[in-house]
């Protein structure tokens, strides 16, 4: 009896310890909890940023001179820059238009730099370089020249991350180093930016300890509060020094600052999600990568969205695996507790026969019943978690598809804009716009390819299950690595998109084409519409 009681007391403690998780310091865990709270109220900070934008727009409507409008647009560009890419580009174009009207070279250069910065943000590096390469450097003020080097550096840095050719990446990184060196020549050695660039130089050379000393010295002189970029730079140093806990703390702090400032174009939260996933903290990693994807999409930072989308399936798969493992552990816990409950009942029965303590036996049995009810509650909760994981997976696919479809719609709107420019006789501006665009068919093919890959990885038995319902002559090749048009329609139905109009909008098909595909498959299955949709929604499980 004493041994049995000891096991009953120790087992829950051991299981709780095995589920206890994270091997972070108290400071890092505190920052992660603060980040969780910040993400929960992220919309509050977004509303503050929108309020600032509304104030600037209201001020712009009341400005009476071009000088006033130019100044207000400068403020508005700062609000839009890392928040909403297409709006920032519109503001930069308006600033440039007013600057040309004022015929003030300094204003023209500043507005041109803003426009190049916006192009870089949207991933349109060709147009950005087209502006930057034509600016007369000998006529730029020092702050404008520093801005020019910064935009160049960011463009080449993002190109180095996205280019698949190693030789190209190395060349782009050398360009980044050159522009950082050029920027250092413009800065006094008593400024924070000078220290940061000096640290970057050491980082590029692989001198991580020396770079850490420079950053620590800068923090002692200037402090680090409110500077997300500096803290993210420090996180990269800690990563290469293999100080995981310090890196996690820095990334969490930088992400908090970005979110509280209403910034949407950031790298800190995405990098933090990757690190947490590597550490096994998949629940947080999953929440963070979804938040980063949402913000990158809303800010219309194309290169950032692409980088995040490459990581989403990895973290999503790890999250689902962790949830399944957690449910498995809960089931094992249920079995062990059930066995213990049976043993406890037997022990109590023997005690009843020996001691004839009816009251004690009744109390013990009530306690056993309560424990079994708690176990049933836990089992129900685990099943609900599994269901939520499946919904999250399907929601991700729908979100991903909406993101790509939205991008294609923007491309179509761009074509309409070009048509209006041509009709208005603004041929040069139309040509500039055309030179920066991509063919919608290429974007659509890329969208289909990405959707097909993700869908088939999540539902590998979808085609096989469908073939089991079809006549032999109507079956599809089960070794397909991409979906046919008919299968793509059925894939969207599988994840809950059943409206033909909605499917046509997402796939950019003709509604009649969608209807024909659905009718062809339904005819092969010989069933009514409701039974058809029900059957499709259960394939691949």
N, C-alpha and C positions, 0 to 999 in steps of 0.2 A: 504493500500500500504506500509506504513512504517513497519507494523508488518510482512508482507510477505518478505520484503527485509531483515529484521533482522533474520528471520528464514533461509533464503538462505545463509546468511553470517555465521550463527552459526553452522548449521548442518554439513558442511564439517569439521569444526574445531572439533566438538564433535566426529565425526566418526574417524578422525585422532588420537584423543586422546585415543579412545578406542582401536585402533589398535597399538598404541605406546606401547612399550612393556616393556622393562625389568627393573626390580627394582634392578639394580646393582649400586654400587657406580661408580663415574667417573673413579677411578683407575682400578676397575675390568673391566668395559666396555672397557677401553683403552687396557688392556691386552688381552681381548677377540678379539678386532679388530686386534691387533698385531698377535694373533694366527691365525686368518682367513687369514691374509696376508702371514704368514709363511707357512701355508698349501698350499696356492696357488703357492708358489715357492719351494715346498718341493723337487721337482726333482733336483733343483740346488744344494741343500745340499747333495742329494744322489750322484750326479755326483762328488762332492768333495770327498765324502767317497770312491767312486770307483777309483778316481784318486790316493788317498793314497794307496789303495790296489794294483793298477797297479804298482806304484813305488816300493812297497815292493816286489811284484812278480818279477819285473825286477831285483831288487837287489839280490833276491834269486838265480836267474839264473846265476848271475856273481860271487856268493860266491864260493871260492875255497876250503874252509875247513869246517869240520863239526861244529867247534866252531862258525864260521861266519854264517853258515846256521841256527844253533840253535838260535842265537841271532836275526836274521832276522825273523824267524818263530815266535818268541815271539812278535815282533812288528805286524806281520801279524795277529796273534791270537787276539790281542787287537782291530784291525780294524774289524775283522769278528765277534767277540764275540756276540754283540747285534745287528748285521746287517744281517748275513746269517748263520744260525745254522749249516747246513751240512758242509759248508766250514770251520767253526771254528773247527768242529770235525775232519775234515781231517787234518788241521794244527796241532791240538793237537796230533794226531796219528803220524804225521811225527816228531814232537818234541820228542815224547817218543821213537821213533825208533832211532833217532840220539843220544839221551841221553844214551840209552842202549849201543849203539855202542861206545860212549865215556867212558862208565863205570864210570860215575860220579853220585853218589847217589843223591846229591842235585838237579841236573838237572833232574834226573829220577822222583824225587818227584814232582818237579814243573810241569813237563809235564803231570804226572799222574793227578795232581790236575786240570790242564787245561782240560783234557779229561773228568774227572768227572763233571766239570762245564758244558761242552758241552752236556753231557748226561742229566744233570738236565734241561738245556735250552730246550731240545727236548722232555722232559717229560719221559725219560727213567730212572726213579729213581732206578730201580733194578740194572742196570749196574753202575750207579753212586755210589750207596752204596757198590757195589762189589769192587770198587777201593778204596773208602774212608776208608772202614773198614779194609783194609789190609795194609794201610800206617803206618809205625812205628812212633808214635807220639813223642817218646823220641829222635828220630833222625831228626825231622823237625826243621828248623829254625823258629824263632818267626813269621816272616812274612808268612811262609808257613803254620804254625799252625793256624794263623788268617784266612788265605785263606780257609783252610780245614773247620773251624767252619762256615765260611760264606757260603760255598757251602752246607754244611749240613743244615744250617738254611734256605736257599732258597728252598731246596728240600722239607723239612718238611712243610714250609710255603705254598708252592703250593699244596702239598698233602692235607693240611688242607682245602684249598679252594675248591678242587675238590671232596673230599670224601663225600659221602652222609650219612655216619653214624656219629651221633653226638659224640659218645664215641671215635671214631677214630679221629675226628677233635680235640677234647680236648687233646687227647694224642699227636697228632702232634704239637699242639700249645705249650704244655709243653716242647717238644723236642726243638722247636725254642727258647724258653726262656732259656733253659739250655745252648744251644750253644752260645747265646748272652752273657750270664753270663761268660762263659768260655773265650770268646773273650775279654771281659772287663778286665780280669785278665792279658792279654798280653799287654794292652795299657797304656801308661802314662796318668794320669788324666788331662794333659795339651793339649791333642789332640782333634781334631774335632770329630773323630770317637768315642772317649770315651764319649763325651757329647751326641752324637746320641744314643749310646747304653744305656746310663743312662736314656735318655728320653723314649726309648722303654721299659725299665724295669718299669718305672712309668706308661706308657700307658697300659702295660699288667696287672698292678694292678688296673687300673681304675682311677688313679690319674692324670686326664687330665690337670688341672690347674697347678700342679707342673711340669708336662712334658712341658707345654708351657713356663714356667719360665726358664727351663733348655735350651730349644731351643733358646729362646730369648737371653739368656746369651751367648750361643755359637755364635749366629749371631753377637752380639756386638764384640766378641773377634776375630772371624775368618771371618765374613762376610758370605753371603749366595749366592753370585753370582756364577752361573755356576754349582751349586750342585743340580741337579734335584731330587736326592733321598732324600736329606734333606728337600727340599721344599715340596715334596710329603708327607713326614712324618709330616711336620707341617700342611699340609692340613687335614690329618686324625685327628690330634688333634683338629683343628677348627671344623671339622665335629661333633665330639663327644661333643664339647662345644656349638654346635648349632649356630655357627657363620657362616652362609651360605655364606655371601659376602666374608669374608676372605678366606674361603675354595675355593670358585670359583677362586679368584685371585691367590692363591697358585697353584692350579691345572693348570691354564692357563699358569702361568710362568714356571712350571716344564715341561709342554708339549712343550712350545716354545724352551726350552733348549734342550730337547731330539731331536726334529725335526731338530734344527740347527746343532746338533752334528751328524746327520745322523743315529741316533739310531732308531731301528725298534721294539725292544722288550721292551715295556714300559707299565705302567699301568695308567699313569696320564691322558692321553687323553680319555681312556675308562671310567675312573671314572668320569671325567668331563662331558662326554656325558650323563652318568647316572644322575648326579646331575642336569644338564640343563633340561633333560627330566622331572625330578621331579618338576622343577620350571616352566615348561610350555614352555621353549624355545626349541621347538621340531625341528625347522629348523636347528639350530646349532647342537643340539644333533644328528640329523640324519647325518649331514655332518661329524661330529667328529667320530661317531661310524663306519662309512664306511671307513674313513681314518685309524682308529685303526685296523679294520679287515684286510684291505689290507696290512698294515705293519706287523701284526702278521703272516699273511699267508706267506709273502715274507721272513720273518726272520725264518720261520719254527718253531716257538715257539708253540708247540702243545697245552700245557695247557692254554696259553694265547688265542689262537684261539678259543678253546672250550668255555672259559669264555665269550668272546665277542659274539660268535654265540648265546649264551643263551640270550643275551640282544638285539640282532639285531631285532628279531620279535617284541619285546615290543616297541622299539623306532620307528620301521618302522610303526607299527599300529598307534602309537600316531601321527607320522608325517602325515600319510594319513588322519587321522581324523581331524587334524589341517588344512590341505589343503582344505578339504571338507567344514569345518566350515568357512574358509576364503572366499571360493567361494560363500558360502551361504550368508555371510555378504555383498559381492560385489553385489549379485543379489538383496538383500534387499535395498542396497544403490541405485541401478539402479531404483527400483520401486519408492522409495521415491523421487528421483531426477526427475523421469518422471512425478510424480504427481505435484511436484513443478513447473516443466516446463509448464505443462498444466495450472496450476493456474496463473503462470506468464503471459502466453499468453492471458488468459482471462482478467487479470488486464490491460494489455497493450491495449487490444481491447477497454475496457471501457474508458481508458485514451484517446484513439484515438477519440472516439465519443465525449468525453467531451472537450478536449482541441484542437482537430483537428491538432495535431502535427504529420503530416505524416512522417517527417524525423525521429523523435524520435522512432516512432513505427517500422519503417524499421530497425533502428539500434538495437532495442531491439529484434526483431525477428531474426536478424542475430546472435545476441548473444545467443539466445535460441537454434538455430540450431547448433552452435559450441558446446554448452554444451551437446546437445544430441549426437553429434559425439564423444565427449570425453567419454560419458557414454558407447556408443557402443564399443569404443576402450578398455575401462576397462573391459567390458563384454567379449570381445574377448580374452583379456589377462588372465582373470580368467579361461576361458575354456582351454587355452593353459597350464595353471598351472595344471589343473586337468589331462590333457593328460600326462604332464611330470611326475606327481605323479604315474600314472598307469605304465608308462614306467620304472620308478625307481623301482617300486615294482617287475615287471617282471625281470628287470636287477638284482635285489638282488637275486631272486631265482636262476637265471642262475649262478651268481657269487658263491653262496653257493654250488651249485652242482659241479661246476668246482673245488672248494677248496677240497671237499671230494674225488672227482675222482682223483685229482692230488695226494692226499695222498695215495690212493690205488696203483697208478702207481709207487709211490716210494717204496711201499712195494714189488711190483713185481721186481723192480730193485734190491732190497735188496736180494731177493731170488737168482737172477742171480749172485750176488756178492758172496753169500755163495757157490754156485755151483763152481764158479771159485776157491774159496779158497780150497774147497775139492779136486778139480782136481790138485791143486798145492801142495796138501799134508799139507796145513796149517789147520789141523783139530782143534787144540785148538782155534785158532782165529775164525774159522767157528762156533764152539760150543758157544763161547762168543757172537757172533753175533746172532745166533739162539735164545739164551736164552733171548735176549732183544726184539724179534719180536712178533707180533700179527698175528693171522690168518686173511688172506685177506677176507675170507668169513664173519667173524665177522665185519670187517670194512665196507664191502659192505652192510651187513644187517643194520648196524648203519646209513650208508649213505641213504639207501632207507627209513628207518624209519623217519629220520629227514626231508628228502625231502617230503615224503608223508604227514607228519604232517603239514609242512609249506604250502604246496600246497593246501591241503584241507581247511586250515584255511583262505587262501586268495581267494579260489574259492569254497565256500561251496556248490554251486548249480551245479558244473561241472558234477557230475555223474547224477543228476536228469535231467539236460538239455540234456545230451547225451542219456539217456533212452527215452526221448521224441522223439528222432529221430530214435530209433531202434524198431524193431519188438518186441512184448512181450516176445517171447521165447529167444531173444538175450540180454535182458536187464540185468544190473548189480544190485547187492544189494546196495540200496542207503544209507544204514546204515554202510557201510564199514568205518573203522577207518584207514585203510591202503590200498594202491592201489595194484591192481593185475598187473602182468607184462604187459598186454595189456593196462590197464589204465595208467600205468607209461609212456609208449610210447606216448600215446595221451596227457598226461600232459606236456611232453616236447614240443610236437607240439603246445600245447596251448600257451606256453610262447615264441614261435618263433623258436624253434629248429626243423626244418622240414627235414633236411638231414638224411637219414637212417644211413649213415656211422657215422655221428656225434652222433646220438642217441645211436648207438651201442657202440661207444667209451665211452660215458658218463655213460651208464648203465652197461657196460661190458657184453653186450649180443652179440651173434653171429649176424652179419649183416643179415643173412638169417632169423633169428628169428624175428628181427625187421620188416623185409619185410613181413613175414607171419602174424604178429600181425596187421600191418597196412592193409594188404589185407583182413584179416578176418573182421575187423570193416567196411572197405570200402564196402565190399560185403553186409554186413548187412544194410548199408545205401543206397546201390544201386546208386552210383554217381561216376563221374570221379575223377581223382586225384586232379585237381585244385579246383573243388567244394568241395571235401572232406577236403582239407587243409583249405579252407576258412571257412567251417562250423565249424571245430574243433577250429579254432582261435577265434571264437566268443562265445564259450560255457562258461557258468558261469558268464557272465557279469551281 
